Amino acid sequence: MNKNNYIKCLYRIVHVFALCIIASLIANVSAQESKKISLTFHDVEISEAMEMLSIKERVNIVLAKDVSGEISVNLYNVTIRQAILSIADAAGYAVEYRNGSFFIIKREESGKYARSGLTELRAFKVEYSDTSVVEQILETYLSEYGKITNLAQRRMLIVEDLPSFVRRIETILAEIDQQPKQIFIEAKILEISLRDTESFGLDWTKIFSSDGGTGAAGTRGLSNSLSPGLFFDLVTPNIEVALDTLFTRGRLRTLSTPKLLALEDQEAEVIIGDRLGFRVTTTINQITSETIEFLESGVILRVLPSVDGQGRIMLTIHPEVSTGRVEDGIPSQVTTEVSTQMLVEDGQTVFIGGLIRRSLDQSKQGVPVLGDIPLLGRVFSNKSDSSLNTETVVMITPHIVDDHNNIINNAEKARALRIESELENRATDINVKTDKSFKDDSSTNEIDEKSADVAVIKPTENTPIISSTCSSRHPANPASYSNGCY
């Protein structure tokens, strides 16, 4: 055998021997974590107990020079590591595991080995989560030598621990601190004037039940279980027709069309109404102070969105309609509100109806001047009270935003598609009507197809004139309710 073959053979033997040692260490560690034992010691010296445990379970246990004292323990169905830690703790000592051996040392000496240079120091940036909450979570995954320093103002956590624990902290932090999804919320808040016979609002169940579309599970018929007229469902073609009819009759107006960008699991709020101020007097130790507080009334909409693993949006919705007043410095408020949750797909529209608001108006009529005379003026004047009942309707459409830069573009694109579709429908109606007028009076409406690419229609008495400023009055475009186009 030449020299090179001898070296190769020796290298293989050493390599196999090293693998056997590593496998043995891994098996020992695995046994320490999985094997369960039971022990009972009464007034036994800790050195004797550790020696018996070391021989029986074939684990390396090293006692420091000054370790002594009697212990009494009863341990059942515990791992070898747990048994060693319990025995050392009963005698008032600490345990460190280094290089495959358990070292029993004084508590004040604990950590010196780790602090001698084997710990790792890392700074982690917390991008999206609350640093205090993350700190509390990560502290449970530190070793006995680890610590975390919270730099809240810089949104950073300084972690010092053994390298394996630092890597575990890094993995856990990557799972916890993820960018939350953004939800673009389009809301339409409409107000319907009610007749005297509609004191409980419109019967939305009849409007929705006549449509064949599908709604959100568990939402149909809520008007029977919550309060008279209150209703939740998904928007269907029938509701759009109903709203269009109400506008035509002058009973519908738009209060607001807010558009909000909210983070997942963060509440978005819209307030449309008044803030009535009133004084609050506080007296402490004969010292009186006065502050101004405000009572918010009107229409308040709170929406809390969250996204599940399938891309659906869970909406926690809290609409509130209230009327408030302050008399003699005392505020009072009449409120109609409800809280509910609905699970919808991205882009679906939620309909909320049945929020009734009642207001009382006082009017005075009489003869000028004479009607203002004290006492005698009652003969020349008349006061009347009238009540006005309105129903507030809320329509909410959530969108999951993947790219913040495309929010405006997507909204404008959707609006343009709606307008384009409406204009195409109207163009069809115009062509039908103009064809009829050409047949009635062909001499006054001549079209030269060869002279121009676009035909110019000369209006007659039967030809409708469409203004270029008209926009759709479809419920999907509530801003159009402010004009008179149809």
Buried (B, 14 or more C-beta within 10 A) or exposed (E): EEEEEEEEEEEEEEEEEEEEEEEEEEEBBEBBEEEEBEBEBEEBBBBEBBEEBBEEBEBEBBBEEEBEEBBEBEBEEBBBBBBBBBBBBBBEBBBBBEEEEBBBBEEEBBBEBBEEEEBBEBEBEBEEBEBEEBBEEBEEBBBEBBEBEBEEEEBBBEBBBBEEBBEBBEEBBEEBBEEBBBBBBBBBBBBBBBEEEBEBBBBBBEBBEEBEEEBBEEBBBBBEEBBEBBBBBBBBEBBBEBBBEBBEEEBBBBBBBBEBEBBBBEEBEBBBBBEBEBEEEEEEEEEEEEEEEEBBBBBBBBBBBBBEEEEBBBBBBBBBBBBBEBEEEEBEEEEBEBEBEBBBEBEBBBBBBBBBBEEEEEEEEBEEEEBEEEEEBEEBBEEEEEEEBBBBBBBBBBBBBEEEEEBEEBBEEBBEEBBEEBBEEBEEEBEEEBEEBBEEEEEEBEEEEEEEEEEEBEEEEEBEEEEEEBBBBBBBBBEBBEEEEE
